[in-house]
Amino acid sequence: MARLRDLYKSKIVPTLKDKYKYKSPMAVPRMTKIVIAMGVGKATQDKKFIESALQDLTLIAGQKPLICKAKKSVSNFKVREGESTGLKVTLRGLRMYEFMDRLINLAIPRVKDFRGLNPKSFDGRGNYSMGMSEQTVFPEIDSAKMENVQGMDITFVTTAKTNDEAKEMLKLFGMPFRE
């Protein structure tokens, strides 16, 4: 069983239940999924770029990402309809908790000049989004073999009704928010 899942059941549920006066443990907010998205617009010029990004995201997430295609042609961006423009992967269950554990304890501390995560990146419904400027902060990626540095967006989807509940839950998981 994942370490963070044990932490959730043993410490986070009772803490949130007491703080927000939930009647049932099932009313306590929980993590639903984590979505990792990577825009690879450079793939329109270089076809090898999407393959290396696909490989990196597969290593980071532990499962194969979905290749997203352009829905419309946009001449200013040199994108044609049907071309590969992005990658995304949705993590649920044990993989979600394992990824979250690696993100909080290994990847975030390796970010250069890190001052904390932005506490204003909640969407109003209890979901939190953050961006990583490069994938080399993850220990699975060998920076010596890196060809292209690529950023990614990570979204934490929760069952929380408000931002405060979601923020409190993520803080208890160990997310380092800025004050």
C-alpha positions as CSV (number, residue, x, y, z in Angstrom):
1,M,0.0,0.0,0.0
2,A,1.3,3.5,-0.8
3,R,2.7,5.5,2.0
4,L,0.5,8.6,1.4
5,R,-2.6,6.4,1.2
6,D,-1.8,5.1,4.7
7,L,-1.2,8.7,5.9
8,Y,-4.5,9.8,4.4
9,K,-6.5,7.0,6.2
10,S,-4.7,7.3,9.5
11,K,-4.0,11.0,10.0
12,I,-5.6,13.2,7.4
13,V,-9.2,11.9,7.6
14,P,-9.5,12.3,11.4
15,T,-7.8,15.7,11.3
16,L,-10.1,17.1,8.5
17,K,-13.2,15.4,10.1
18,D,-12.5,17.3,13.4
19,K,-11.6,20.6,11.8
20,Y,-14.6,20.8,9.4
21,K,-17.1,18.9,11.5
22,Y,-17.9,16.2,9.0
23,K,-20.5,13.6,10.2
24,S,-19.1,10.8,8.2
25,P,-15.5,9.8,7.1
26,M,-16.9,9.5,3.5
27,A,-17.7,13.2,3.5
28,V,-14.0,14.0,4.0
29,P,-12.4,15.3,0.7
30,R,-10.1,12.9,-1.1
31,M,-7.8,12.8,-4.1
32,T,-9.6,11.6,-7.2
33,K,-6.9,11.8,-9.8
34,I,-3.7,13.6,-10.9
35,V,-3.5,14.8,-14.6
36,I,0.0,15.5,-16.0
37,A,-0.1,17.4,-19.3
38,M,2.8,18.4,-21.5
39,G,2.5,20.7,-24.5
40,V,4.9,19.7,-27.3
41,G,4.4,22.3,-30.0
42,K,7.9,21.9,-31.2
43,A,6.9,18.5,-32.5
44,T,5.5,20.2,-35.6
45,Q,9.0,21.0,-36.7
46,D,10.9,18.0,-35.2
47,K,9.2,14.6,-35.1
48,K,11.8,13.2,-32.7
49,F,10.8,15.7,-30.1
50,I,7.4,14.1,-29.3
51,E,9.1,10.7,-29.0
52,S,11.6,11.9,-26.4
53,A,8.8,13.7,-24.5
54,L,6.7,10.6,-24.6
55,Q,9.6,8.5,-23.2
56,D,10.2,11.1,-20.4
57,L,6.6,11.3,-19.4
58,T,6.2,7.5,-19.4
59,L,9.2,7.3,-17.0
60,I,7.8,10.1,-14.8
61,A,4.2,8.8,-14.6
62,G,4.7,5.1,-14.8
63,Q,2.2,4.6,-17.5
64,K,2.0,5.5,-21.2
65,P,0.6,9.0,-22.0
66,L,-2.1,9.8,-24.5
67,I,-1.0,11.8,-27.6
68,C,-3.3,14.8,-28.1
69,K,-3.9,16.0,-31.7
70,A,-4.7,19.5,-32.9
71,K,-8.4,20.0,-33.5
72,K,-8.0,23.0,-35.8
73,S,-5.3,24.3,-38.1
74,V,-3.6,27.5,-36.8
75,S,-1.3,29.1,-39.4
76,N,0.4,31.5,-36.9
77,F,1.6,28.6,-34.9
78,K,2.4,26.4,-38.0
79,V,0.0,23.7,-36.7
80,R,-2.2,21.6,-39.0
81,E,-5.3,19.8,-38.0
82,G,-4.5,16.2,-36.8
83,E,-0.8,16.9,-35.8
84,S,0.4,15.8,-32.4
85,T,0.6,18.9,-30.2
86,G,0.5,17.5,-26.6
87,L,0.7,14.6,-24.2
88,K,-1.4,13.8,-21.1
89,V,-1.6,11.1,-18.6
90,T,-4.2,10.5,-15.9
91,L,-3.1,8.8,-12.7
92,R,-5.6,7.2,-10.3
93,G,-5.3,4.9,-7.3
94,L,-1.9,3.6,-6.1
95,R,0.0,5.2,-9.1
96,M,-1.5,8.5,-8.1
97,Y,-0.3,8.3,-4.5
98,E,3.1,7.0,-5.6
99,F,3.5,9.9,-8.0
100,M,2.4,12.4,-5.4
101,D,4.9,11.0,-2.9
102,R,7.8,11.3,-5.4
103,L,6.7,14.8,-6.4
104,I,6.5,16.1,-2.8
105,N,9.6,14.4,-1.4
106,L,11.9,14.2,-4.4
107,A,11.1,16.5,-7.3
108,I,9.9,19.7,-5.6
109,P,12.9,19.9,-3.3
110,R,15.2,19.6,-6.4
111,V,13.7,22.7,-8.0
112,K,16.2,25.5,-8.2
113,D,15.4,28.7,-6.1
114,F,12.2,27.1,-4.8
115,R,10.2,29.4,-2.5
116,G,7.0,27.4,-2.2
117,L,4.0,26.6,-4.3
118,N,1.5,29.4,-5.2
119,P,-1.5,29.1,-2.9
120,K,-3.7,31.0,-5.4
121,S,-3.7,28.3,-8.1
122,F,-6.9,26.7,-6.9
123,D,-9.8,26.8,-9.4
124,G,-12.7,27.5,-6.9
125,R,-13.9,23.9,-6.8
126,G,-11.1,22.4,-4.8
127,N,-8.7,21.4,-7.6
128,Y,-5.1,22.6,-7.7
129,S,-2.9,23.2,-10.7
130,M,0.9,23.7,-10.8
131,G,3.5,23.9,-13.4
132,M,7.0,22.5,-13.6
133,S,9.5,24.3,-15.8
134,E,11.6,21.2,-16.6
135,Q,11.3,17.5,-16.3
136,T,14.9,17.0,-15.0
137,V,13.8,17.5,-11.4
138,F,12.4,14.0,-11.4
139,P,15.0,11.4,-10.4
140,E,13.8,9.0,-13.2
141,I,15.1,11.4,-15.9
142,D,18.8,11.2,-16.7
143,S,19.9,14.8,-17.3
144,A,23.0,13.7,-19.2
145,K,20.9,12.1,-21.9
146,M,18.5,15.0,-22.1
147,E,18.0,16.5,-25.6
148,N,15.2,19.0,-25.0
149,V,14.1,20.5,-21.7
150,Q,10.3,20.4,-21.5
151,G,7.8,21.7,-18.9
152,M,4.6,20.2,-17.7
153,D,1.3,21.1,-16.0
154,I,0.2,19.0,-13.0
155,T,-3.4,19.1,-11.8
156,F,-4.6,17.6,-8.5
157,V,-8.3,16.8,-8.7
158,T,-10.1,16.4,-5.4
159,T,-13.6,15.9,-4.1
160,A,-13.3,19.0,-1.9
161,K,-16.1,21.5,-2.2
162,T,-14.0,24.6,-1.4
163,N,-10.4,25.7,-1.9
164,D,-9.8,25.9,1.8
165,E,-10.7,22.2,2.3
166,A,-8.5,21.2,-0.6
167,K,-5.6,23.4,0.5
168,E,-5.7,21.9,4.0
169,M,-5.8,18.4,2.7
170,L,-2.8,19.0,0.4
171,K,-0.9,20.7,3.2
172,L,-1.5,17.6,5.4
173,F,-0.1,15.5,2.5
174,G,3.1,17.7,2.7
175,M,2.7,20.1,-0.2
176,P,5.0,23.1,0.5
177,F,2.7,26.1,0.0
178,R,4.1,29.7,0.1
179,E,2.7,31.8,3.0
